[in-house]
Amino acid sequence: MATSTPVRHAWRALTGLLAITALLFGINALGVYVFGQSSWTPALALDLQGGTQIVLEAQTEDGADPSPEQMQQAVTIIRQRVDASGVGEAEVTTQAGNQIVVQIPGQADEETRNRIEASAQLQLRAVLYTGAPANTFVGEDGNETPYPTPDPTLQATPSTSPTNGSDPAWITPALQAEFQAYDCADPANDPANAPADEPLITCDADGTVKYILGPVELDGSSIDDATFGLQQNNGLWAVNLSFDAEGTQTFGEISQRLYGAQAPLNQFAFVLDGYVLSAPSMNGVILDGKPSITGSFTQESAKVLADQLKYGALPLSFTVESSNSISATLGSQQLQIGLIAGLIGLLLVAIYSLIVYRALGFIIIASLAVMAVLTYLTLCILAWRMGFRLSLAGVAGLIVTIGFTADSFIVYFERIRDELRDGKSITAAVEDGWGRAKRTIYISKSINILAAVVLYILADSTVKGFAFTLGLTTAIDVLIFILFTHPVLQLLARTRFFGSGHPLSGLDPTALGAVYRGRAQFREPVLATGAAGRRNAKSRGEAARRQTIAERKQAELAAADSAKPSTTVKEGDD
């Protein structure tokens, strides 16, 4: 019963590995055939595939050149926007002092373009008036008639000085007439560069609601963080904001003013690039700087709004200078070279394994094949779910892992051979060798993963792909050892070929010098001539080398005692 326990453990492990592989296949198949968003090939990064290049030109309010600090802050925010859209291996750089170049692998979708190009400052304005987007009325003849262009003689300045951002005194006759004639669908109406200290006529992003907004009272730089999640009390999606110290004080004053006012004067609007992202009503006085925006959000719309609020505080406004496709910077030739290098590495590992470990080498080859399948499927799924793209640096990480994996096999197999040299049976050597080798392997792999994590956090974006694939494949390597390599060897150790120590199995006790029979007790191999004699001599030499100092001294004493002549005294002799 005891000898069957490792067998049952081995079959359970292999069944678990098969289930994991089937699960990965199923997840990716779901993405390919149901959602149509995944693929059976990993997505390639900009250096291997090419993609889309968008050039943004900075504009300051006074027309002066932007400072390097402003440009660097803008680069950081735009990179965060791109990463939030799930695009991996994107490049965001500056050029000519006032331009930002965004390069995205593949063809950028409309949502990603909007995230990048919506580059004006985020503003918070009080709502003064709302209405339907229509700019027509029904005339006396019963037909739809556009509102006329506002008469220049209409009063354009407030009769009384407004006391705050939501004072209705901001709405002058000229502003009311302009609101009626404002067409949300007219591209000529661009509210992006409206003055911050004056009211604003604009619409929401869908063009379904038209607004008159008060002057800017807060901008996006006051927002420390924006997240989304489900509310515990009602299960609805909400966007949660966190203001800095100055923003907390200002927003607290705004909430005190708006709470309890008549609609729409109880609303405040988040405005990005001149258009209203959201205009929630104030349902309480908020003094802690942590308001929540609720409404008819879905998970996706809540995430989009949170990203827009979090990454919308650019220090500059930008216009799109150009947007076009670019070719791969390295191309398919470099990818082929990388793949050839990987195949050469695999071939060398296979040859070395077969020469040194004989039939055990096939276990190494099979383990690498299983690892390749799991890694390939994982990269496909990550490309679908996380936007990960394989760069040339990532390919290098995969190649390096081959050497790390081979090193782990050597540690494991040499531990087994050590147990065989100590005189244990092959099945016992496999179990005890694994018990000792796995600690070394776990420590080694944990250091590799730690190095990959540190490199991913601290290194430049061009090296992140290397760190990511290195950490990923190292984790998969450990999984393969637990669920495949050791279980397979447990089963093979009970076959006649491996269990009897066949010379071609790589587990031949005689060839390994397995002559140890206890402390300081060594079995001398049977003397033979020819090849067998040479093998016995090698075994004796291996056994002698493995003795400790104490064992060697004890063996010498035992040999000296056996060499002394013995004298037998018979009873009765003189």
C-alpha angles and dihedrals in degrees: 000000000000093000091053094056095078088048092055090045090051094051092047091052093049090047090052091050090050090051092050091050092048090048092053091048090049095049093051092043088053090054092047103043104024107032097022091217103104133065140204090241125065115253115254126226129237095274092056104031111023122226146174128330121201119186116201122193118209122232126191125202094243095041093245123137114272117250121246089246091056092048092049091049090050091050090052093050094045090049089052090051091051093047090048089058090060097251112145129203093017120158124219117183140154129241138178091014095273105048134083119205117206116192117188126186113246124353113330113232122227094259092054091048090052091051091054100039096045088086106145120111119279111245136190114213132171117245114243102172140357134195146153116296092242116117096190138080135199109261129210089271091060095248130121108261124188117238109255124250108274113269109249089223093065117111109268101177125070116261090224127026109263113242098205144000094277098045109131087219087085089072105086125179089257092051091048091052091047089051092053092050095043113117114204091198095053108104089205089071100083112169095177097103100037116144113268095221096054135068117271131218111206145131137234119268092266095048093236099118130040121209144193106206131190125236121295112281099171134012133208094265087076092062112093096182143352124198137167133220148133119291113235096217098055107008093238125139115254139178113230120205132197120196128200121245096276092042091049092057095045094045090048090056091048092050091051090052098045100039110101095010121131118265129296091020089065091064132090125194133221105216124194122180088351096302127104113252094181136347108195124178121245108251098177147358108280115195101158095070093240109109125167125218115214133179140110093330126158120203091260096046091047090052093048093050092046091052092048092051094044098046101030100089100098115166090220139037118239138201123206106253096181142343121195145137122272131199125242113283092217104013137196093308092066090046090053090049090052092049091048089051089052092050091049089052091050091048093051091048090050093049093047091047094051093047097047102030101025110197091006085068089072089061089055091049092048092048091052090049092052090046090052091053094050092045092049093051092046092052090051092051093045090052089056101040102031104021092243114169127194113238129185088261088055090051088053089054090054092050094049090052090063089067093046091050093049089051090057092052090052091052091050098045094044090053089054091049090050090055090050091051087055088062100257124143118259094251091049091045091054093052097042092041090054091048090057100035097050092063091055091044093049092050092047094047094045089055090050092050092046090051090049092050093049091046091049092051099043105029129089119271091256090063097043091085090058092049093047097051091042092055094042096051092044090057090047089049091059090048091052092051092052099041103031121011099048096038091050091050090048090057096042092051087067095054121096094243097054099024093057092050097244111199090241094049095077089235100085106145093202094053090047093052096249096175100124112120103165139321108330091347117118129176112226110225116242110269113251139161133236120014093346090054092051090051091051091050090051090050092051090050092049091050092049092050091053094056119110120228091257092049092048093052092047091050091050091051091049091050092048092051092050090051095057115101114249124225119207117205117199121212111258098024118131 
